[in-house]
Amino acid sequence: MTADLIAPLFVLITGMLVGSFLNVCICRMPKDESIVLPPSHCPQCDYRIRWYDNIPLFSYLLLRGKCRGCGMHISLQYPLVELLNGLLTLALFLRFGPTLAFLALFLFCSALVVITFIDLEHQIIPDEISLPGIVIGFVFSFFLQGHSWLNSLLGILLGGGSLLLVAYSYQWLTGKEGMGGGDIKLLAMMGAFLGWKAILFIIFASSLVGSVVGVTIMLVQKKDSKLAIPFGPYLAFGAVLYIFYGRQIIHWYLTMGSFTRG
């Protein structure tokens, strides 16, 4: 194995290992259970999972997706989260290298993975992630080049404030709650890590994708507009899209606008 492949492979494995811990957070946080104790175990037979049965992705394949103790089917979510977090970590490393920005965005994207899967299943975004995330993102802004504390602070205010305004407006117009406080805190966390310029892009991208997916689901399931669709995963998608392609997309959009007006 060449030296050029060692670092990316190490990063990929590290991301998958962290993904294994993220699975614990996804399963336990909505139940208000400790993410430390007890150790990982089968929820049906209480079999304590050994280290060799807890190797990301590979243990799932070797066990054929079943518990060694009782043979209960193991959710596909576990290897999916491990692989997703590993690939995200690798992509961030290839994009930013071994820098402080990579570390900050690694923590940020790992939090988004947890938020996405919890929101998809339970329609909640844990304050235990978003509120500390706002503080951590703001602290990082003092040390990251090209991302000042003022940019982070404005991102927090614009991120939280914009969705808060939308939520109050919707409630005033319809008399119903259309957006939870978790989404507001999540967008504030995104503003803390990515700055205020990212907020408009994330709102636009998440709304566009969310509308397309939501309308498609309603047509397929033949349900009306009262169908509850969690917005957190779409915000997470918009944030990741901005990290890797946001500036290029904005530049392309502005260039196309100038060409059209010309």
Summary of the structure (lengths in Angstrom):
residues: 262
radius of gyration: 20.1
end to end distance: 53.1
largest distance: 69.0
contacts: 790
relative contact order: 0.09
helix: 73%
strand: 2%
